[in-house]
Amino acid sequence: MPNTAEQKNIKKSQLHLLLELARADNRMHINEDKFMRKVANRLDLSDEEFDEVKFYPERFKFSLPKNEADKFKCFVDLLNLMKVDDDIARTEIDFVKRIGLMMGINIPLTDDLIAVMEKFIGKDVPYDLIDEATQKYLN
């Protein structure tokens, strides 16, 4: 199924969020760039579209994915991006908390997920740990 213009804009907005987070600590680590390119690829965004978002961020505004599963994937991408440079800065934590609230994710859940990320700095986080942390907040 081809991407509509609206779907493309939402995907580019997600990438824009990642770029904002990567820049939150005033430096861009090569691992952050690699991670964001993988996410862009998963979102079916081309290298040219990635570069457009990276070099012309003013063209994009915050636009949430439409469904909860996509919102949560976007949030997990933000969480994972925080740790790929082997450091989680306070500015990154604050950014993720702010975006989480905008996505409807409560602060205690965000705090628990950040704690999981802090245990896996420089490593892949098993998704079942993210799922486990999330389950206790579901009704």
C-alpha positions, -999 to +999 in steps of 0.1 A: +000+000+000+016+033-010+021+061+015-003+090+013+011+125+017-004+126+052+013+093+062+046+105+048+043+137+068+036+117+100+066+095+093+088+125+087+075+141+119+085+110+138+120+113+123+120+150+132+113+141+168+142+117+168+165+144+154+153+169+180+161+144+207+195+136+192+203+173+193+189+179+228+224+174+244+239+197+218+259+170+200+251+144+174+268+110+179+274+088+149+254+060+166+224+083+168+227+090+131+229+053+123+199+045+146+178+072+130+186+060+095+175+025+105+142+039+118+138+059+086+143+028+066+117+009+088+093+038+081+099+035+044+116+069+041+144+072+016+179+086+023+168+118+005+138+121+028+160+115+058+184+142+047+154+166+040+143+162+076+178+164+090+189+195+071+155+213+068+138+206+102+119+239+100+097+222+073+082+198+098+059+202+127+050+177+154+023+153+141+014+122+161+008+088+145-029+081+143-031+048+163-018+039+197+005+011+185+023+035+162+025+061+189+041+036+212+066+025+186+076+061+181+080+065+218+101+033+221+123+047+192+129+078+213+138+058+244+162+037+224+178+067+207+186+082+242+211+054+249+228+047+216+255+073+223+264+055+256+250+083+277+216+096+287+216+133+293+191+151+316+180+171+286+171+139+267+151+126+297+132+159+299+125+158+262+112+122+263+090+130+293+075+160+275+068+141+243+055+111+263+029+134+279+019+148+245+014+111+233-007+103+264+020+083+281+021+089+319+052+100+337+055+069+360+055+046+329+080+069+312+102+069+343+101+031+344+110+028+308+138+053+312+151+032+341+151+001+318+170+021+291+196+032+317+203-005+325+210-012+288+231+017+277+251+006+247+231-026+244+199-038+228+169-038+252+149-070+251+114-060+240+099-082+267+113-059+293+096-029+277+064-049+275+067-060+311+072-024+323+042-013+303+018-041+314+015-028+350+001+005+337-026-011+315-061-014+328 
